[in-house]
Each structure stands twice: as structure tokens, then as C-alpha cells.
């Protein structure tokens, strides 16, 4: 291939990847916006914290049960069909909330939009992993793809929040009235359509080779492989760190008398740091090794969790939050790169689904465990316990040096 042809192929690949990232942002931002708007609507209608917690859990619960079927479907049908179905389901969820706002409708919308985003994410991650050639390109493409959720977790809530506060006033009412919520829900229904405009022109990958008419292979035998079990356990430990930070920081801040805006800024510093480090990672892909990055992130997280409860003020907690975001922000691209290197092509979708199941199961169960433990022993002990577990798990991460599975 000539230099000009190679450069054209690289530019085309990068353009296709950026279109996938943009599509992921549109779809994920829709769910992130609904995840903020639905609890606010419920609280305004007089529902209590238990009902709100149940509503939020549904966004993750649907992904726990539908991840493996979605992974099998992606393995059989590629990128466009799973993404199209996810977009339709997400638009239906947002549309129902806008047309028939009620607690039951919002619960159904949460299930639909959580499942839609999870299924589309599996198809997108499978596609870019199969399109990449070699470990360096895997690290680069997954670093780019991991920017999408970070950006959408900012854009979705901000746009929906602005509409809730101002759309009612524009329509002759007041801030945060019924019209404001309806317009916000309508936005969550329309945003996924933009995702299809981004994704529809991307060329799908050919199906993985296999026997014609044979039953789809099962992912469960992979769990007999020590490397796969090690990766899933490391993934669960690190996803628990995101959950415990999101749970504990508001509690610590409240105990120390911080305002809501200060607590939000501390958590926001974490999100910005995680997104920023992912912007740098594609440029450093040639110099990174998955197992070394993940091990370093786990050691850094263990140290930061050990000192976090001793931080006396908002500035020192904010610094810890930023450093923690830098450490944990590096993890997802490295784990996804490793996952694709150790998994057969025909099982990529289901292997990604296993990882997604562990993350969402953690998001459903761990806050309940943290809350119970925080009442019994205090939130600082929760930080130290999880930090100790992550520190001990660093040895497992050191062993994540990929080798291809048969």
C-alpha cells in the first residue's frame, strides 16, 4: 500500500471511529439525562428516597439481565441492527415519559433506556475491537471510545437540567413546572435519532468465521480460563471504586457541612479528570501496556482511598477526587483492549456483555451494601475496606498479560 493510500485508510478509519463516538454520545446522553430528570420528577411529585432509589436501580438492572442476549445478538448480526434496535427502544422510552408522565411510565422508560444503551454499547465496543489491528490500535480505539460516556454524562444532565429550569418559563409558566419536564423528556426521545445519523453510514464488519448453520458458541467456557476470571474480578473491583466514591463523598461532605454545590464540584472534578486522561491516552497508546496501567491505577486508588477520609477540607478532598479520576479513568480502555486480545472473535460480544453485567450488578448491589456498612461502621471504614481490597487485587492485575485463548 502506498503512503498516500495508507494515509487515506487511516483518515477514513479515524473518521468512522469519531462517528461511532458521536453516536455513542447522543445515545448515552439521552439515558444520562433521563437518569437525572426522572428522579427529580418523582421527588417533585412527592415520592420518597426509596422510590427514587428503586427508579435509579432500574437503569442498571435491565442491563444485568439483557447483556448476554444482547452480546449474542451482536455476535450474530454485527453493529447496525443492534444499534438501530437500541435507538428505537431509547426513543420509545423518552417518548412515553413525555406523553404519559407517571411513576410507572418512568420505571418502564428506565428499563427500556438502560437496556437500549447497554445493548448498543456492546455492539459498538465489539465493532471497534474487531476493526482494530494489534494491541496498540486496540488501546488507541478504546481510549477514543471511552471518551463518549464521559462526555455524555456531562452533556445529558446539563442539557436536561437547563430545559427543566427554563422551558416552563419560555412556555409562559415557571421554572421546573410540568412543561419543563415534558420538554426535557422530549429531548431524551429525540437525541437517539442523532445517534443513527452518526452511525448509519459506518461499514459493518464481516461475520466471524464459523460453521454454517451451527449453534452460536457459548461464552461460559471462557470462565474456566484463569485470565478471563482474573480480568472480570479486577473489573469488578475497579467498578466498585467508582460506586463507593459516588456514594461516600456526598456523605463525608454532608458530615463536614459542605454545601451541595461544593460536593457536586468535588464529584465533578473526578469526572473531568477521568475524561481528560482518556483524551491523552490515544496519543500515548504506543507506550502503554495494559497490565502495567491497570496495576498502577489499582495501587494509586488504594493509596488515595486510604488518605481520603483524613482530608479535612473541600480543597484537599477535591485534589483527591481529581487524582482518583486520573487513575480510574485509565482503566476502561486497558481492560477492553485486554478483553479483545484474550477472547475469540466469535465471542467478543458475549465477553463484553459479561463485563457489562458485572459493572451493572455492582451498581445495583454495592450502594445497598455501602449504605448498610456505613450505618454500622462508618463511611470512612467503607473507603478503607474497598481500598484494601483494590490494593490486594493489584497482584491479579499484574498477571493480565494477554495471550490469545483457543
N, C-alpha and C positions, 0 to 999 in steps of 0.2 A: 504494500500500500504506500502511495506517495505521501510526502509530508503534508501536501495540501489536502489530500483525501483523508488522512488521519486527523488533521485539524478539524475538517468538516464533520467527521464522525464524532469527535469529542464535543464539538459545539452542539451537534444535534442531540447527543446523549444528555448533556447538561441542560439543554432547553426542555427536553422531555422530563427530566428529574425535577426541574423547577415547576413545571406544570403540575406534576404529581404533588409536590409540596404545597402549591397554592390550592389545589383541590382538597387536600387534607385539611388545610387551614379553614376553608369555608365550611366543610362538613363538621369538623371538630368544634369550631367556634359556635356553630348552631347548638350543639349539645351543651357546651360550656355556658352559653347564655341562658339556656333553659334551666340548667342546674342552679343558676343564681336566681332567675326570675320566679321559678315555681315555688321555692321555699318562701320567698318574700310575699308572694300572693297568698300562700297558705297562712302565714303569720298575720297578714292584714285581715284575713277572714276569720281570725280567732282560733286557729288550730295551734296546738301546743308543740313544745320541742320534740315530744315523742313522735308525733305525726310527721313533723318535718324531717326527723332522722330517718323514719321509715321511707319517706319520699326520696330522700337522697340515696338511700341504700339501693333503691330500685335501678338507678342508673348503672351501678356495678353488678347487681345481681343477675340481670339478664345476660350480661357478657359471660358470667361464670358458666351458665348452662348452655349457651348457644355458641361458645367459642369453638369447640371441637367440630360440631356440624358445619360451622362457617369455614373452618380450616379445610375440612374435607371438600366442601363445595369449591373453595378457591383452588385446591389441588386439581380438581376435575375441570373447572371452567375458566381458570385464569383470572384476569384483572377486571375486565369491563363489566361482565354480568354481575358479579358480587357487589361491585361499587354502585352500579345502577340500582340494584335492589336496596342497598343501604340508603341511597339518596331518596328513593321513593318512600321508604319507611320513615326516614327522618322528616321529610316534608309532611307526611301524614301526621306524625306526632305533633309537630309545631302547628299544623293547620287545625287539628282537633282542639288544641288548647286555645287557639284564637277564636274558634267558632263556638265551642261549648265549654267555657271555663268552669271547672268544678274540681274538687279534690280527686274524685275517681278518674276523671279525664286526665288530670296531670299525672297520676300514677301510671296510667296506661301510656301516656306520652313519654314518661321517663323510661319505661321498659322498652318502648319502640326505639327511642333515640339512642339509648345506651347500646342496645343490640346492633343498631344500624352502624354506629360509629365503630364499634368493635369489629364487626364483620368487614367493613371497608378498610380498616387499618390492617387487618390480617392480609387482605388481598394486595394492598399497596406494599406492605413490607415484603411479602412473598415475591412480588413482581420485581422490585428493585434489587432484591437479593439474588434472584436468578439472572437478572440482566448484568450484574457486576461480574468482572473477571479478576480473580485473585483477591488475596486478603487486603491489600492496600486499597483497592477500589471498594471493597465491602465496607471498610472503615469510613471511607470518604462518603459513599452514598447514604449510609445510615446516619452519619453525622448531619448531612443535609436534611434527611427525612425527620430526624428528631427535633429539628427546629420548629416544625409545624405545630405540634401540640403546645410548645412553649409560647409561640406567638398567639395561637388561638385561645389559650387560657387567659390571655390578656385582652385580646380584641373582643371576644364574645361577651364577657361580663361588662366591659366598659361600654360597648355599644348598646347592649340591652339596658344597662343602668341609666344611661342618658335618655333613652326613649321612655323608660318608666317615669323618670323625673320630669320630662319636658313635653312628651307627646300629648298628654292630657291638657296641658296649658295651651298648646298650639291649637287644640280642638275646642277651646272655649271652656275647659274645666279647670282642674287644679292638678298639682304635682302628685304623682303616684295614685291617680284615680283609676277607675276601671278601664278607661280608654287607653291610658298609658300602658297598662299591662297587655291589653289586646294588641296594640301596635307592636309591643316587644315580642309577644308570641308570634305575630305575623312575620317578623323579621327572622325568627328561628325557622319558620317554614320556608322562607324564600332563599335563605343563604345556601342551602344544599344545592339549589339549582345552579348556582355559580360553580359549585364543585364539578358538576357534569360538563359545563362549558370548558373547564380546565382539563378534564381527564379524557374526554371522549375521543380526542384525536391521537392519543398515545397508542402506539402499536403494541399489541399483546404479544406475550412470549409463546412460542410453540409448546404444546403439551409435553410433559416429561415422558420419555420413552417407557413403554411397558407392553404387556401382552394385551392384544385387542380383546375386549370383552371381559377381561379379568376383573375380579372384585378389587376395589381400591385398597391399597395396603393400609395396615393399622399402625398407629403411632405408638401404641402401648409397648411393643417390644423394645422401643428405644429406651424405656425407663430401666431396662436391665443393664444399660450401658452406664458405667460409673461416671463418665464425663458428662452425660446428659443429666444425671441426678445431681451432680455437683453444680452444674450451671443453674438448674432450677432452684436449688437451695440458696445459692448465692443471690440469685434474682429475688427470691422471697425475702431474704434478709435486708437487701437494699431497698426494696419497695416498702418494707415496714418502716425504714428510716424516714421516708417521705411522709408516711402516715403519722408517725409519732411526732415529727416536727410540726406538722399542721395541727395536731391535737394539743400538744403540750405548750407551745409558745403562747397561744391565747390564754391558757390557764395561768402560766407563770406571769404573763403581763398583767392579767387581772389582779393576781395576788399582790403585785408591786404597784398597783394603782395607775398603770399606763392607760391612756385613752385608746378608744377604738382605732383612731387614725394612726396612732403610734404603733399599735400591734399590727395593723394592716401594712404599715410601711416596713416593719421587720420581716413579715412574710413576703412582701413584695420584693425586698432585696434578695431573698432566696431565689425567687422566680427569675428575676432579671439576671442574676449571676449564672443560673443554670442555662438560660438561653444564650448568654454571652459566650460562655465557654464552648457551647455547641457551634457557634458561628466560627470559632477559631479552629475547631477540630478538623474540618475538611482540608485546611491549609497545612496541617501537621500530620496528615494521615500516614505519610511515608515513614515518619519517625516514631509512630506509636505501635505498641504491642498490646493486644487486648488484655492478656492476663496480667501484665505489669500495671496497666492503667487501673483495672478493677481492684487489684490488690492495694495499690496506693490509695485509691478512693476509700476502701474499707478501713485502712489504718487511719487515714485522716478523719473519717467520720467517727471512729471510736474515740479518738483524742478530743474532737470537738464536742461530742456528747458528754464526755467526762467533765469538761470545764464549763459547759453551757449553763448549768444551774447556778454556778458561782458568779456569773456575770451580774453585777449589781444594777446597771442602768441600761437605758434603751440603746445608747450608742454601742456599748460593749456587746449586748445581745444582737444588735444589728450587724456588727462585724462578724460574729459567729455565724449568723444566718447567711451572710454573703459567702463566707469561706465554705460553709456546708453546701451551698448551692453550686459553687465551683467544683467541689469534689463529686457530689452526686450527679451533677449534670453531665459528667463524662461517661457515666456507666452505661446508659441505654444503648448508644451506638456500638460500644465494645461488646456487650452481651449479644446484640443482634448479629454482629459480624461473626462472633464465635458460633452462635447457633446455626448459621448457614454453612459454616465450614464443617460442622460435625454431623450434619443431617443430610440424608439422601434427598435428591431433588424432588422425588415423588411425595415426600413427607414434609416439605417446607411449610406448607400452610397449616398442617396439624401441629407441627412443632411450635410454630409461632402461637397457635391457639393455646397450647399447654402453658406457655409463658404468660399469655394474657389471662388465662384462668387463675394462675397463682397470684397475679397482681390484683385482680378484682376481688378474689376471695379474701385477700389480705385487707383490701379497702372496706369490705363488708364487716369482717370479724374483728380486725385489730382495734378499731376505735372503741368497740364494746369492751374488749379486754383492757385497753388502756384506761378507759373510764373506771372500770371496776378496781383495777390495781391502783389508780390514782387516789381513789377514796380510801383504800385500805392502807397503803404505804406511802402515799405522796407522789406527786408528779416527778420530782427530782429522781426518785428511785426508778421510775419508768425509764427516764433518759439513760441512767447509768446501766440498767439491765440490758436495754437494747444495744447500747454502745459496747458493752462487754461481749454480747453475742456476735456483733459485727466484727469486733476485733479478733475473736477466736475463729470466725469464718474466713478471715483473710488468708489463712493457710490453704483453704479449699480453692480460693480464687487463684492462688499461685499455681495450682495444678491445672488451670484452664488453658493449657497449651494445646491448641487444636490438632486433632488428627481426624482424618475422614473416617466415618463409620461405614461399614459394609452396606 
